[in-house]
Amino acid sequence: SFNKIYNFWLFRKCYRLMMEEVYQIQKEVKLPSKLPKVVYVYTTHNDFWKARLLQSMQQTYKNIEYWISDGSSNQEKSKEIQDFCKKYNVKYYSLKRPSINKADNLNHFLKHAKVNFDYLLISDADVAIDKNFVTTSLKYFYYKKFKRLGWVTSLINSYPHNNFYNYLSKNIENRNAFYNLEINFSLNRHSPLHSSCSLISKELLKDFDMQFPDSCLEDFWLEFLSLKKYYCGFKNPISISMEAFDINILSRMTRISRVYDWLIKLSKE
């Protein structure tokens, strides 16, 4: 019982310290007069969510370029994406073949699209990114107390869904995310890299030849390798993006089983 009381006290203290510093950062840190360039690359493989992308493109940040990197195998879906790009002035890149996974898509884009950027914004296809995510997240990179900050991720919430499992899993994951964020902020200032919505510095990517680890766990492996080079990450507590969480235990286990398949493959290699 003493440990529970102590942990709760520590949790609240870290939360208060974190939020005080976060608001101080947002108030005092100024971005350069020449704004750093951000490229948002939306990767897709037959899973184009038009409404989500349109929401994500409402960023308040000005110097941002929008791309779709298309690894679809469905020609009708590719045609739909190309029509979308023409209508909404989004730049289009095609892999010329179906993508294997998200890392494969991102790596082909970074190698062949020849884009110039200072920060790369990535997300899952079904995520609607908070409109202030880029504006608020960039300030952490210019905060002097953060040393070798490699990425900033958004908090993720679930779209409203009349489903008990969806509601329960959403709240459990968010509660854990808040707890880890608040404790880690004051103790070691590190939060995991999640490709569901992350802003990544070009400096970090250059240390890995502008390529993501070739795996369905590209975010986990990039985080793991980055820590060995003394990078750290931060989860933006004032930015909440939206994602479609698992609606039942079967969909969750199906997703997790794909992860374990890759882990087994990598362990054998």
C-alpha positions in Angstrom: 0.0 0.0 0.0 2.9 2.3 0.7 4.3 1.7 -2.8 0.9 2.6 -4.3 0.7 5.8 -2.4 4.3 6.7 -3.3 3.8 5.9 -7.0 0.6 8.0 -7.1 2.5 10.9 -5.4 5.3 10.5 -7.9 2.9 10.4 -10.8 1.1 13.6 -9.8 4.4 15.4 -9.1 5.9 14.4 -12.5 2.7 15.4 -14.2 2.7 18.9 -12.6 6.4 19.4 -13.4 6.0 18.2 -17.0 3.0 20.4 -17.8 4.6 23.5 -16.3 7.7 23.0 -18.5 5.7 22.1 -21.6 3.7 25.3 -21.4 6.9 27.3 -20.7 8.4 25.7 -23.9 5.4 26.7 -26.0 5.5 30.2 -24.6 9.2 31.0 -24.7 10.8 28.9 -27.5 10.8 30.7 -30.8 11.3 29.0 -34.2 13.9 30.5 -36.7 12.7 33.3 -38.9 13.3 30.9 -41.8 11.0 28.1 -40.8 12.4 24.6 -41.1 10.8 22.6 -43.9 8.5 19.7 -43.0 7.5 17.0 -45.4 4.5 14.9 -44.5 4.5 11.6 -46.4 1.3 9.6 -46.3 2.1 6.0 -47.1 -0.6 3.7 -48.5 -1.1 0.1 -49.7 -4.7 -0.1 -50.8 -5.7 1.6 -47.5 -6.4 5.2 -48.6 -8.5 7.1 -46.1 -9.4 10.3 -47.9 -11.2 12.0 -45.0 -8.4 11.2 -42.5 -5.8 12.6 -44.8 -7.8 15.8 -45.4 -8.0 16.3 -41.7 -4.2 15.7 -41.3 -3.6 18.3 -44.0 -5.2 21.1 -41.9 -1.8 21.8 -40.2 -1.4 25.3 -38.8 2.3 25.2 -39.7 3.1 27.1 -42.9 6.3 25.5 -44.3 5.0 22.0 -44.9 4.8 19.9 -48.1 2.3 17.1 -48.5 3.1 13.8 -50.3 1.4 10.5 -50.9 3.8 7.5 -51.4 1.6 4.9 -53.1 2.5 1.2 -52.9 -0.9 -0.1 -53.8 -1.5 -3.2 -55.8 -5.0 -2.1 -56.8 -4.9 0.0 -59.9 -8.4 1.5 -59.2 -7.1 2.6 -55.8 -4.0 4.1 -57.3 -6.2 6.0 -59.8 -8.3 7.3 -56.9 -5.2 8.5 -55.1 -3.8 10.3 -58.2 -7.1 12.1 -58.8 -7.0 13.1 -55.1 -3.5 14.5 -55.5 -4.5 16.6 -58.5 -7.6 18.0 -56.8 -5.9 18.9 -53.5 -2.4 19.9 -54.8 -0.6 16.9 -53.1 2.6 15.6 -54.6 2.4 12.0 -55.8 5.1 9.2 -55.7 4.5 5.7 -56.9 6.7 2.7 -56.0 5.9 1.1 -59.4 5.3 -2.1 -57.5 3.2 -3.1 -54.4 5.0 -2.2 -51.1 6.0 -5.0 -48.8 5.4 -3.0 -45.6 5.5 0.6 -44.3 9.3 0.6 -44.0 9.7 -0.6 -47.6 7.4 2.2 -48.7 9.2 4.9 -46.7 12.6 3.7 -47.9 11.7 3.8 -51.5 10.2 7.3 -51.1 13.3 8.6 -49.3 15.7 7.1 -51.9 13.9 7.9 -55.1 11.5 10.9 -54.5 14.5 13.2 -53.9 12.7 15.4 -51.4 14.4 18.1 -49.3 13.3 18.5 -45.7 14.4 19.3 -42.2 11.8 17.1 -40.5 9.8 14.2 -41.8 6.2 13.7 -40.6 4.9 10.1 -40.9 1.6 8.5 -39.8 -0.6 5.5 -40.2 -3.1 5.6 -43.1 -6.1 5.8 -40.7 -4.8 8.6 -38.5 -6.1 12.1 -38.4 -3.3 14.3 -37.2 -4.0 17.1 -34.7 -3.8 20.4 -36.7 -1.4 21.9 -34.2 0.9 18.9 -34.0 3.7 20.2 -36.2 3.6 23.8 -34.8 3.8 22.7 -31.2 6.2 19.7 -31.7 8.9 21.7 -33.6 9.4 23.9 -30.5 10.7 20.9 -28.5 13.5 20.4 -31.1 14.7 24.0 -30.3 14.5 23.6 -26.6 18.0 23.8 -25.2 17.4 21.3 -22.4 16.6 18.5 -24.9 19.9 17.0 -26.1 19.8 15.1 -29.4 16.0 15.0 -29.7 15.3 12.7 -32.6 11.6 12.5 -32.7 8.3 13.8 -31.2 5.2 11.7 -31.3 1.5 12.6 -30.8 -0.8 11.2 -28.2 -3.3 8.9 -29.9 -7.0 8.6 -29.1 -9.7 6.5 -30.8 -12.5 7.6 -33.0 -15.8 7.4 -31.1 -17.1 3.9 -31.4 -20.1 2.2 -29.7 -18.1 -0.8 -28.8 -17.1 -1.8 -25.2 -13.8 -3.5 -26.2 -12.8 -0.5 -28.3 -13.6 1.9 -25.4 -11.8 -0.2 -22.8 -8.6 -0.8 -24.9 -8.5 2.9 -25.9 -8.6 4.0 -22.2 -6.1 1.4 -21.0 -3.5 2.3 -23.7 -4.0 6.1 -23.2 -3.7 5.7 -19.5 -0.4 3.8 -19.9 0.8 6.3 -22.4 0.2 9.2 -20.0 1.8 7.4 -17.1 4.9 6.5 -19.0 5.1 10.0 -20.4 4.8 11.8 -17.1 7.3 9.5 -15.3 9.8 9.5 -18.1 9.7 13.2 -18.7 11.1 14.0 -15.3 13.4 11.0 -15.0 15.0 10.5 -18.4 13.1 12.5 -20.9 12.4 9.7 -23.3 9.2 8.5 -25.0 8.9 5.7 -27.5 8.9 6.3 -31.3 5.5 5.4 -32.8 5.1 5.5 -36.5 1.3 6.0 -36.1 2.2 9.8 -35.8 5.7 11.1 -35.4 7.9 14.0 -36.5 11.4 12.8 -37.1 14.5 15.0 -37.5 16.6 14.7 -40.7 19.7 14.6 -38.5 18.6 11.3 -37.0 17.7 9.8 -40.4 21.0 10.8 -41.9 22.7 8.7 -39.2 20.9 5.7 -40.8 21.6 6.6 -44.4 18.0 8.0 -44.7 16.5 4.5 -44.4 14.2 2.9 -41.9 14.9 -0.6 -40.6 13.3 -3.1 -43.0 10.7 -4.6 -40.8 7.0 -4.2 -39.9 8.3 -2.9 -36.6 10.3 -0.1 -38.3 9.5 2.4 -35.5 10.6 0.0 -32.7 13.9 -0.8 -34.4 14.6 2.8 -35.4 14.0 3.8 -31.8 16.2 0.9 -30.5 19.1 1.8 -32.9 18.7 5.5 -32.2 19.1 5.0 -28.4 22.4 3.4 -29.1 23.5 6.7 -30.8 22.2 8.7 -27.8 19.1 10.1 -29.4 15.9 10.5 -27.3 12.2 11.1 -28.1 9.3 13.0 -26.6 5.6 12.5 -26.7 3.8 15.8 -27.1 1.2 16.0 -24.3 -0.8 18.8 -25.8 -1.4 17.1 -29.1 -4.0 14.4 -29.5 -4.4 12.7 -32.9 -7.2 10.2 -33.8 -6.8 6.6 -34.9 -9.1 3.6 -35.5 -8.4 1.3 -32.5 -9.1 -2.5 -32.6 -12.8 -3.1 -32.4 -12.5 -6.6 -30.9 -10.0 -9.1 -29.5 -9.7 -11.0 -32.8 -8.6 -7.9 -34.7 -6.1 -7.1 -32.0 -4.6 -10.6 -32.0 -4.4 -10.6 -35.8 -2.4 -7.4 -35.7 -0.1 -8.7 -32.9 0.4 -12.0 -34.6 1.9 -10.2 -37.6 4.3 -8.5 -35.2 5.4 -11.8 -33.7 5.9 -13.3 -37.1 8.4 -10.6 -37.9 10.1 -11.0 -34.5 10.5 -14.7 -35.1 11.9 -14.1 -38.6 14.4 -11.5 -37.3 15.5 -13.7 -34.4 16.3 -16.5 -36.8 18.2 -14.2 -39.1 
